[in-house]
Amino acid sequence: MITTLRIPVAEPVAVGPMLASLRSHTVPGCEHHNSATGTHHRAIRTNGGAAHVAVRFADPATPDDGRHGDVRHLEVHVETAGRADVEEIEERVRKWLDLGVDPSVVDAAFEPDPVLGPLVQTHPGLRVLGTTDWFATAVSTVLGQQVSVAAACTFAGRLVAAFGDDAPGGLRCFPTPHRLATVEQSELRAVIGTTQSRARTVAELARAAADGVAPEHLSFAADLLALPGIGPWTVDYLALRLGDRDAYPSGDLVLRRALQVESAREAAERAEQWRPWRAYAVMHLWTHATYSPPPSSA
């Protein structure tokens, strides 16, 4: 079954950084990014079976200068092999791309700030990218420790190829916790091509998730911290991706460099005035550090 949705999104929308982030975090096999059309494809697992979603803003060539109160639309093409619930998929896409926020409220909170004000002017309506699968994001985050984003995506793609499930459109869903929990740690290490300690963390994370550890539980952060190889940064980063709009990974190196501070404590102190929207502050700082062109030397 193929269905097309048109999801209204309040302007402004910083489409450019969103597409850049989706492109750089593409997991081979599970996702595909088409820069020419501004379309991102992803396989997701739903209650009714695997689905292939392709998201594209209806006017991707429009600069990020939409006026407050205007509406643009996100086109979502959904292909399912069975009876996947389209309403469930729409809600998952909304959370994934942070489409429910009122950007005027967040932007107004940051505009007077000497650090964030100029960044808001550059990218009004910046969203916090979420996830369609918390376990996949958690595993990718673990695999990305101390390596580049590109390397982490390559590692995750190897898991998808070896243990994922087929989805429409030639893509594959990220393996489930129960599937990875059955794989020996030595095999995980060989398939991923990562260190023994990283493979152990993935194996322990899979077993914990298979046993019921999940974001909806109050003990989620503590449960993750109890696993080998998972520390505060990983937990804070996942909180940001899972929808906590005040999440703030103060130990992040890129964040500290952007703020020109030496320690996580200093980064946390600097961000107190940005509550309750610190996750958006992080996204602005990361976007500026990662996707903004360098200043001209002319």
C-alpha positions in Angstrom: 0.0 0.0 0.0 1.3 3.5 -0.9 -0.1 6.6 0.8 0.9 10.2 0.6 0.5 12.5 3.6 0.8 16.3 3.7 1.6 17.4 7.2 1.2 21.1 8.0 4.2 22.7 9.7 4.3 26.1 11.3 6.8 28.5 9.9 9.6 29.3 10.1 11.3 26.0 9.4 15.1 25.7 9.2 15.0 23.2 6.4 18.6 23.4 5.4 20.2 22.3 8.7 17.5 19.6 9.1 18.4 18.1 5.7 22.1 18.5 6.4 21.8 16.6 9.7 19.6 13.9 8.2 22.2 13.5 5.4 25.2 13.3 7.6 23.5 10.8 10.0 22.2 8.4 7.2 22.6 4.8 8.2 23.3 2.8 5.0 20.7 0.2 4.3 18.2 1.6 6.7 18.1 5.1 5.2 18.8 6.9 1.9 19.2 10.6 1.4 18.6 12.3 -2.0 20.2 15.7 -1.9 19.0 16.7 -5.3 15.3 16.5 -4.3 15.7 17.2 -0.6 14.1 13.8 0.2 15.1 11.5 3.0 14.1 7.9 3.0 13.9 5.7 6.1 12.7 2.2 7.0 10.7 2.1 10.2 9.1 -0.8 12.1 5.5 -0.2 13.1 2.9 -2.2 15.0 1.5 -3.4 11.6 4.8 -4.3 10.0 7.7 -2.6 8.2 7.2 0.6 6.3 9.3 2.8 4.0 8.8 6.6 4.5 10.1 9.3 2.3 9.9 12.8 3.6 10.2 16.0 1.6 9.2 19.6 2.3 6.9 20.7 -0.4 9.1 23.7 -1.3 12.7 22.6 -0.5 14.2 25.4 -2.6 12.6 28.1 -0.4 15.2 29.9 1.9 14.7 29.5 5.6 12.9 32.8 5.9 9.3 31.8 6.3 7.2 34.3 8.2 5.7 33.5 11.6 2.2 32.2 11.3 2.7 30.9 7.7 2.5 27.1 7.0 4.4 24.9 4.7 3.8 21.2 4.2 5.9 18.1 4.7 5.1 15.5 2.0 5.4 12.0 3.4 5.2 9.1 1.0 4.5 5.9 2.9 4.9 2.4 1.5 3.9 -0.6 3.6 4.0 -4.3 3.0 1.1 -5.0 5.3 -1.5 -3.1 7.3 0.7 -0.6 8.9 -1.2 2.2 10.7 -0.8 5.4 8.7 -1.8 7.5 11.7 0.9 5.8 13.8 3.5 6.6 11.1 2.4 10.3 10.9 2.8 10.7 14.6 6.2 9.0 14.5 7.3 11.4 11.7 6.0 14.4 13.7 8.1 13.4 16.7 11.1 12.5 14.6 11.3 15.9 12.9 10.0 17.9 15.8 7.0 19.3 13.8 4.8 20.1 16.7 6.8 22.9 18.3 5.7 26.5 18.1 9.0 28.0 16.7 8.0 31.6 17.6 8.1 30.8 21.3 11.6 29.2 21.2 13.0 31.9 18.9 11.6 34.7 21.0 13.3 33.2 24.1 16.7 33.2 22.4 16.6 36.5 20.4 17.9 38.7 23.2 20.8 36.4 24.0 24.2 37.6 22.7 25.3 34.0 21.8 22.0 32.5 20.5 20.4 35.7 19.1 22.6 35.8 15.9 22.2 32.1 15.4 18.4 32.4 15.5 18.6 35.1 12.9 20.6 32.7 10.7 18.3 29.7 11.2 14.9 30.7 12.6 12.7 27.7 13.3 15.5 25.3 14.0 14.1 21.9 15.1 15.6 19.2 17.4 15.8 16.0 15.4 14.4 13.1 17.3 14.2 9.4 16.4 11.8 6.8 15.1 13.5 4.0 17.0 15.0 4.8 20.4 17.0 1.5 20.4 18.5 2.2 17.0 19.5 5.7 18.1 21.0 4.4 21.3 23.1 1.8 19.5 24.3 4.3 16.9 25.2 6.7 19.8 27.3 4.0 21.4 29.0 3.2 18.2 29.8 6.9 17.7 31.8 7.2 20.9 35.3 8.5 20.0 34.8 8.1 16.3 33.3 10.3 13.5 29.6 10.5 12.7 30.4 8.9 9.3 32.2 6.0 11.0 29.3 5.5 13.4 26.9 5.3 10.5 29.0 2.8 8.7 29.1 0.6 11.9 25.3 0.9 12.3 24.9 0.0 8.6 26.8 -3.2 9.1 24.4 -4.2 11.9 21.4 -3.4 9.6 22.9 -5.5 6.8 23.6 -8.5 9.0 20.7 -8.6 11.4 18.0 -6.2 10.1 14.6 -7.0 8.6 13.5 -6.3 5.0 11.3 -3.3 4.4 9.6 -1.9 1.3 11.6 0.1 -1.1 14.8 -2.0 -0.8 15.5 -0.7 2.7 15.9 -2.7 5.9 14.7 -2.0 9.4 17.3 -1.6 12.2 17.6 -4.9 14.1 15.4 -5.4 17.2 16.9 -5.6 20.7 15.7 -9.3 20.9 17.6 -10.1 17.6 20.9 -8.5 18.8 20.5 -10.0 22.2 20.9 -13.5 20.7 24.2 -12.6 18.9 27.5 -13.5 20.6 29.6 -10.5 21.5 32.5 -11.8 19.4 30.2 -12.0 16.4 29.0 -8.5 17.0 32.6 -7.2 17.2 33.5 -9.0 13.9 30.4 -7.8 12.1 30.6 -4.2 13.3 34.4 -3.9 13.1 34.6 -2.1 16.4 36.4 -2.5 19.7 35.7 -5.3 22.2 34.5 -2.8 24.7 32.1 -1.1 22.3 30.8 -4.5 21.2 30.2 -5.4 24.8 28.2 -2.2 25.4 26.0 -2.9 22.3 25.4 -6.5 23.5 24.5 -5.3 27.1 22.3 -2.6 25.7 20.4 -5.1 23.5 19.9 -7.5 26.4 18.7 -4.7 28.7 16.2 -3.4 26.0 15.0 -7.0 25.3 14.4 -7.3 29.1 12.2 -4.2 29.2 14.5 -1.2 29.6 12.7 1.6 27.8 12.3 5.4 27.8 8.8 5.4 29.2 10.2 4.0 32.5 11.2 6.5 35.3 14.4 4.4 35.8 15.5 4.6 32.2 18.4 7.0 32.8 19.7 5.0 35.8 19.2 1.7 33.9 21.4 3.0 31.0 24.0 4.4 33.4 24.3 0.9 34.9 25.5 -0.6 31.6 29.2 -0.7 30.8 30.4 1.9 28.4 27.4 4.3 28.9 28.0 7.5 30.7 26.2 10.8 31.4 26.9 12.2 27.9 25.2 9.3 26.2 22.2 9.5 28.5 21.8 13.3 28.1 22.2 13.0 24.3 19.5 10.3 24.1 17.2 12.4 26.3 17.6 15.2 23.7 16.8 12.9 20.8 13.8 11.3 22.7 12.0 14.6 23.2 13.3 16.3 26.4 13.5 19.9 25.2 15.6 20.9 28.2 18.1 18.1 27.8 21.6 19.4 27.7 24.7 17.2 27.2 27.1 19.6 29.0 30.1 17.3 28.5 29.9 17.4 24.7 33.2 18.6 23.3 31.7 20.4 20.3 29.3 22.3 22.6 32.1 23.3 25.0 34.2 24.5 22.1 31.3 26.5 20.7 30.8 28.2 24.1 34.6 28.6 24.6 34.5 26.9 28.0 36.8 24.3 29.4 34.5 22.1 31.5 31.1 20.5 31.6 30.3 22.5 34.7 31.0 25.8 32.9 28.9 24.7 30.0 26.0 23.9 32.3 26.3 27.2 34.1 26.3 29.1 30.8 23.1 27.4 29.8 21.0 28.1 32.9 19.4 31.2 31.3 18.3 29.0 28.3 15.9 26.8 30.3 13.5 25.3 29.5 14.7 25.2 25.9 18.3 24.1 26.3 18.0 21.3 23.7 17.3 24.0 21.1 20.3 26.0 22.3 22.4 22.8 21.8 21.0 22.4 18.2 21.8 26.0 17.3 25.4 25.7 18.6 25.9 22.3 17.0 24.5 23.6 13.7 26.7 26.6 13.7 29.8 24.6 14.5 29.1 21.7 12.1 27.1 23.0 9.1 27.8 26.8 8.9 30.3 27.8 6.2 33.6 29.2 7.5 34.0 33.0 7.4 35.4 34.4 4.2 39.1 35.2 4.3 38.7 37.9 1.6 
